Amino acid sequence: MSTMSKEENHQLSDLPEFLQDNDIVQEFKDLVLSLPREKGWLASYLHQYQGFWHTTRQIQGVLSCQKYFKSLDNDVILVSTPKSGTTWLKAIIFSLVNRSTFPDTKHNHPLITTNPHVLVPFLELNLYLTSKSKLVIPDLSSIRKATLDSASLFSTHLPYVSLPDSVKTSPCKLVYLCRNPKDVFVSLWHFTNRLKPESWAKNTMEESFEKFCNGVSLSGPFWDHSLGYWKVSLASPEKVLFLNYDEMKKEPFFHVKKLAEFLGFPFSLQEEANGDVSRILELCSFDNLSNLLVNKNGKQPSGEENKTFFRRGEVGDWMNYLTPEMAKKLDSLVEQKLHGSGLKF
Ligand code: A3P
């Protein structure tokens, strides 16, 4: 059920599969077409649903996942705003909860041959998909069977308001990751331009910045996304652990131990003394992961090159891109939006 012209379809075919989003399945068509819509950064459109912006493909994943995903008690869901370091945290959580199965982080570890996004799939982007104008309802039993003794790991960019009810009401745990918005913006700008086919015009920094400040970005507005989880983490700290990329970079050891405790997989004194925390951090470090063959040359099942998830992996790279005026504008906007919440960047 195409909603676009032939010319646009022709261009869309240059994109990786996950961005060829011109079809809307019958089940969600009326709803999706009734939503406010803006031009996307990469995919043709962003649609506003429950206050947040999603691509045409993603919005269908959001709706499908809301309708069909039933969380179980030992599910762990990693939630993030896009470009907050999701890839890093996926690798850390995977190696942490599976460390008794895969104690050797130098040889034979799944992360050496598999990209973190494959090991910890996104609900709305990887599992609850549309294919050839049909909804795909995934069979999660194989994921759950393989992780009976540990935790079943999923991830999402869904805002809190859009989480499936069962996620909110079951004892499953949520780990939220955010990052300072100036680095998120710069990372997102690079990411969307890297995914663009050579022949397409790149997004300018100015036009993208304007959109980001208006909240029109992937799973944006950024501040509302973070605020939603921040509030729940304060009210229910046993349910949501709120992490910040910048703080994790500063004190990785402390945060990984905190994460392990929160998930119910604390490191014993013996493990700490053996260097197990450091080994996991080394395995998941930017330098190590980004230099693995699978992440240099491999692709996601949906067609994205794995290397697009690794760029610089540093705090403060925004200084190389934003003018002082842009930085000031975004800082005061975010400060105003978060005022009184206790959340600061
Ligand atoms: P930069 O573009 O600033 O380099 P996400 O994983 O949410 O898509 O976020 C991508 C950002 O995380 C990119 O930031 C990327 O370089 C960084 N990143 C990826 N792997 C990392 C790792 N192992 N450690 C630290 N940062 C990492």
Residues whose N, C-alpha, C, O or C-beta is under 5 A from the ligand:
A	BS01	A3P	T81 P82 K83 S84 G85 T86 T87 W88 D183 S187 C284 S285 F286 L289 F309 F310 R311 R312 G313 E314
